[in-house]
């Protein structure tokens, strides 16, 4: 398990990418020694930045093995220079053909065009990410298809939005929104949205710390019941 943990940690980005005009942050905590959450920042051949966060069904070793397949499949498809919808379609077919019927992956993946802030994305059954807007409003990016690994021929809707200066994108796994306190209450989307709203002027690292702190204060000594993963993109 120690060796598996070390290998899995190497799948995660060594540090946030450096891109002029943007800040990136990502964290992931497993509720067991190894987990099934995945996040990534991948620079594409044309300068666009791919941002991904996936959540494998189940926990522990089985989920971690499938997570490693997801990581490999996404990197392999990105290297082909295919469009985003083709990348997701190919990864879905691979997972559907090579994983048990009771296993699936929710995935949010998008491409950021640095010069304009345009962000194209696909949400495959994942929690709707949040956008913290300049006016203090919080938007959700809706789902765009089934989770991966269920239907080989599934099609995925491509969404698009623009991230303006001072605005933030917050992507999270359900280990964040469904974290329980001692009484069994969930942290919930409303609490997460409130933390984002109250810290819109913070850096990406500052917002990450505030979310972590709010989660810790809420859950207190209650044990984690799922992996916790968070990705933040801020345009400065």
N, C-alpha and C positions, 0 to 999 in steps of 0.2 A: 504493500500500500504506500509506503514511503517513496519507493521508486516510481510508482504510478502517479503520485502527487507531483513529484519533480518533473516528470515528463509532461503532465497536463499543464503545469505552470508555464512551461516553455511554449505551449500553444498560444498563450495570451501575449498580447503586444508587450515588448520589453518596456515601453514607455509611450506616452502620447505622441502622435506625430506633430511635426512642426510645419505649420502652413500659415503664411502671412495673412493676417486679418481674421484668424480663427483660433479658438482654443478647444482642445479635446481632452476628455477625461473618461476613464473606464475603470471599474472595479468589479471583482467577482469573488464571492465567498461561498464555499461549499458547506452544506450542513453536515456532510460526512467527510471522510478523508479525501474523496474524489467526487466530482459532481458532473452534472449534465448540462450546465449553462455554458454558452460560448459567446464571446464578443471579439470584434476585430476591427482594425482600421487598415485598409489596403489601398495604397496609391496605385492608380491605374496608369496605363501607358500614355494617356493624353493629359495627365495632370489632375484628373478628377479623383476624389477621395471616396472610396467605398466604405460605408459604415454598416456593421452587421451586429445583431444580437439574436441568438437562438436559444431555445429552451427545449431540451429533449424530455420526452415523457418518462416518468419514473425517476428513480434516484440511485445513487451508488454506482457500482462497477458497470452494470449493464448500460446505464445512461452515459457513463463516461466513455465507454467504448464507441457508442453511437455518436457521441459528440466529436470524437477524434475523426470519425468518418465524415461528418459534416464539415469540419475544418478542412480536411484534405480535399473534399469535393469542391468546396467554394474556391479554394486557392487554385485548384486545377482549372476550373472554369474561367476564373479571372485571367489566367495566363493565356487563354485562347482569344482574349480581346473581344468577347461576345457582348452584345447588349445586355442590359440588366434582366429583362424578361426572359431571354434565352438562358442566362446563367441560372436563374431560379428554376426554370422548366427542366433543365438538364440535371440539376441537383435533386429535384423532386423525383424524376424518373429513376435516377440511381438509387435513392433511398427506398423507393417503393419496390424496386426489384431485388434489393439486397438486405432488407430488414424484415423482422417478423411483423405479422399483420397487426399485432397489438402495440406496436411502437410507432411513434410519429414525432415530428419536430415542428414547433412553431418558430417562425423566423420573421424578423423585421430587417430588411436590407435596403439601403439607399445609396445614391451617388450624389455627391456634392460637387457642383461646378463652382470653384473658388471665386472666379472673377465676377460672377453675377449673384451668387447665393442661391441659385436654382437647385432644388433638391428633388430628384426623382426617386420614388420608393415603391416597394412592394411589401405589403403586410400579409404574410401567410399564416393566418390564424393566431397572430400574436396579440398581446395586450396593446391597445392603442397608445402610441407614444404621445407625449405632450409637447406643445409649442408654447413657450412663454413670449407673448407679443409685447411690443413697446408700450402699448396702452394699458398694460396690466392684465389683459385677458389671457385665458388659457384655452388653447384649441387642442383637439384630439385628432390624430391621423387614423382614419377608419381602416377596418380590415379590408383586404383585397383578395381573399381566397382561402381555400382549405389549408390546414397544416400540411407540411411536406411528408411524403412517404406513405400516403393513403391511396390516392388515385394517380396512377402514372401519367394519365393524359390531362390532368387538371390544368386549367388556365388561370393566370394570375393578373389581376388588374393593376396597371401602372398608375400611381398617383403622382402629383407634382405640387410643390409649394415653393415659396421663396423665403429664405431666412435673411432678414434685414439686420443691419448693424444694431447691436445691443440685444438681439433676440437669441433664444436658446431652444435647442431640441433636447428633450429628455426621453431616453429609451430605457425600459426597465423590464425585468422578468417578474413573473407573478410572485416570486419570493419576496419582493418589495411590497406590493399592494396587498398580499395575503398574509403578511407577517402577523402573528398573533401575540397578544399580551397575556399576562397570567390569567386574566378572566376569560380568555378565549375570543376576545374581540379582534377584528382585523384592522390593520393600519389603514387600508382603503385608499381608493383613488382620490377622494376629496382631501385627505390629509396630505398626500403627495403633491397635489395641485396647489395646495395652500403654501407649502414650503417653497415650491418653484415661484409662485407669485410674489412671495415676500422677499425673495432673493434674486430678482431679475437683474439687479445692478451688480451682483457679485460676479467674480470670475467663474469659469467652469469648475476649477478646483474648489472655490469657495462654496458653490452650490452643491457639489458632491459632498463636502464636509457637513453642510447643513442637513442634507437628506440622511446621511449616516447618523448624525446626532439625533435627529427627530425619530428615526427608527429605533435607536438604542434607548432613548427616553421612553418611547411607547412600549417596547417589548420588555424592558427591565431585565429580569432574570429568566424569562420564558425561553426555552430552547428553540432554536431555529427549526422550522418544519419544512423548509425548502431552500434551495440555493438562491443566493441574492446577487443579482447582477445589475449594474447601472452604467449607462453610457450617456455622456453629456457633450453636446457640440454647441459652442457659443461663437457667434460672429461679433467681433469687437469693432 
